[in-house]
Amino acid sequence: MNNNKGESIPEPDAVTPKLLNIMNNLKEQSTTPIYIENLIALIEARDEFGFSKHLMSKNSYEDARQELGDLLQYAMKLKMQENNSKQDCKRLLNDAHTAMLILIEILG
């Protein structure tokens, strides 16, 4: 598939299985697989929701940057909320750390 600039874009249906394969391999090597399992469940849920439709024509770099910005905004909101719990903050930090390890595996 090509975008309007003639650049090759991966088929949307191919992205999630490849990502899940990498994540499952990392889970097998992990000393704390529960964190990766939580992110696997998130990816599977987003895929069922229709994430593959979202991949059709987006600039992947810019889309990823926008999502990182959203993550930072949500983290700040979580920290500012009066009813936030230390447990929620810790869980988000664990998820973000695990996601970073997966990013390094994918892009590194």
Secondary structure, DSSP 8 states (H G I E B T S, - for coil): -B-TTS-B---HHHHHHHHHHHHHHHHHH-S-HHHHHHHHHHHHHHHHHTHHHHTSS--HHHHHHHHHHHHHHHHHHHHH-TT--HHHHHHHHHHHHHHHHHHHHHH-
